[in-house]
Amino acid sequence: MTRSLCVFVVVSVSGIAAPLQAQGLRDLISDLFIFGSGGQPLFLAGTAGASNPASVQAHGSHFVPAAVEGNATLIGFLTSAIGSSVANLPISATSSGQTFRFEGGVPVATSTSAGPIFAERAQTLGRGRVLAGVNVNRMHFQSVRGVDLANIELNFTHANSNFPGCDTLFGGDCAVMGRPTLENDFIALDLSIKLDVTATVFVLSYGLLDWMDVGVAVPVVSASLRGTSVAQVVPFGGTSATHFFAGVPTNPELAASRFVEGSATGVGDVAARLKVRLSQSERAAFGILADARFATGDATDLLGAGHTAVRGLGMVSARFGSFSPHANVGYVYRSGGELNDAVLATAGFDHALSDWATLAVDLISELEAGESGLVIPGVVHIDVPFRRTIEPTNIPDGRDDIVNGSLGFKFVTRPGLTIVTNSLWPLNRGGLRPGVAWTLGLEYNF
């Protein structure tokens, strides 16, 4: 039966894993910053047009983020935040339902409830027992560091035009921002992103020994993206423009917009898990868990992180009649260097309301180790002809710690299936977050 379940998972995944478009969803996000020809973010095709004087054409690339110190990280921040959040999908607990140990060949129950949903308890399934399940997770992402995804503001400032002979030509120190005067121009960009993700996670765990479980989790991810950007060149003044999206200096087009839309479906980052129960008494149990999420999901389509993540957890759980508290503490290492490692901490309980219903409540946190790798560029100061500051974005600089509250129920049916329902609520403003993540699943323990 275990072999048949494995074949079922593989066939199900392979049947729906084809991408729906050629261009990756990450590329679509970058496209929101491309207006007209040139293929580079914020390249001013109008300014660089052949109909304009050579002195004007030279300004076409002055807003390309790669040439503007610090501003390139704004686009990188958004794509990295979206990619990492989609890859960090919740996976259900390795053990569910009633667990057992064997004394003289006779099974003895080690739990009274159906167990937690996303937290881990120290009890193992028991030798030869199998947990098979499938969970459907639905997420509509709404904010990044507390800022509404439909109302992101980005300001791109001009490159400093300090070149040989500039001081003499403009009568002052060109190392100062604002000289020449055209350096006062900037591009204000309003960005709106709608991102929806549905992840169907197939889970299989097997009690290799009384005190050891092994398992695998295979997510199939569907992501859809819709984005709109509206850019406006804000000139400093005068009767003609130096920077514009189309037209000529005396009749420029200072505004441009972009719309992108796409979707993709495929296998996400597959996880392999090993759980060991270290000790167990009548009231308490201790254990450790190790799992690895491999870079099997297509990162260009936001189906995976593009790197391997390895997690280690220490687990403690207790039992007081029908009330079972538990706690997990651990660490996740992420390869690639783009995203931070994190300290993991979870605390909660599962409570058997009856023989067929269990309440599961948890506080789940992921705290960044070290300084955030996704840093917002600093405020730009323009000193000439007068001092002013331009904020690069309304996204705040800060840490991307994640704290969620989890509330769910498990219902055991007569055929032995367990129905899982859960809601995951954000309790802080760090990172890219959905409003509420909903989960509906089925589990079978035998």
Helices and strands as residue ranges (DSSP letters): H 2-15, H 25-31, H 54-57, G 58-61, G 65-67, H 72-87, E 100-103, E 106-109, E 130-144, E 147-148, E 152-157, H 166-170, G 181-184, E 186-209, E 212-234, E 246-248, E 251-253, E 255-267, E 271-280, E 284-293, G 299-301, E 309-318, E 323-334, E 342-352, E 357-368, E 380-382, E 388-390, E 402-412, E 417-426, E 432-434, E 437-445
